[in-house]
Amino acid sequence: MKIDVCTGNVCNTKGSAQVREQLRALINENDLDAAVSMKDVGCMKSCGKAVCVTIDGNLYSVSPETAGLFFKDHVMGRAIG
């Protein structure tokens, strides 16, 4: 699974650094390093959905407040399923 997190100006303002930190911590805590790769990318041109996160090309809107639920709903099931 490939996760990209936007690092554009709008996403940074809305908390992309916190989203990245939370997702990285959850990936590590759940021993998913081998199944999930995550990287920072430039602006995804979907600023209205900031913070923009893609999983295998599918775009999601994630905030620092929803990162844990996003991980549970969209990463855990796919990574171990």
N, C-alpha and C positions, 0 to 999 in steps of 0.2 A: 504494500500500500504506500502510495506517495502523497504526502501532505505538503502543500505550499501555503505559506502565510505571507500576506502582503505586508510590505514595509514602506509603502507610499506614505506621503504626508498625512492624508486624511486618516488612514488606518492607524498610523503611529499616534495621532492625536486622540483617537478613540480607544487606544490600549493594545495595539498589536504586540508590543513587547511583553505585556502581562499574559496575553493569550498564548504566545510562544512559550513562555516560561511554564505556564500551567500545563500545556500539552506535553512539553518535553518531560516534565516531572511525572505526569501520568503514564507516559510511554515507559519511562524507566521503572516506576513503581509496579507496573504490570508486566514487566519483562517482555516488552514488545519490540525491543531494539532491532531484532532480526526481521520482524515482520513489517515494521513501519519505518519509512525514511521521511524526515521532515526537513524542509529548507525554507529560507527566507527568499522572497522574490520581490521584484519591483511592482509598481502600481499595476493592478489588474483591470483598471478602467471601469470599476464598478463601485465607485466611491459612495454611492447612496446605500450600499450594503455593508459599509465598513464596520467591523474589521472583516476583510475578505479572506476566506480560507477555502482552498480546494482540496478535495480528496479524489485522486485519480481523474482530475479534470472537472469534477462537479463542484460548483460554487455554493458556498454557505456563508451566512452572515453570523459571526460569532463575536461575543463581547467577553470581557474578563469575567462578568457575572454568569455567563452561560457556558463558559469553556468546559466545565466539568460535565455538565449534562450533554453537551455536544460530543465530548469524548465517549461517554457512556453509550449514547444513541448511535453515533456514526463511526466510531473507531473500534471500540471493543468488539462488537458483534462481527464486524467485517474482518478484523485482524485474527480472531480466534475461530471464526466460523468457516 
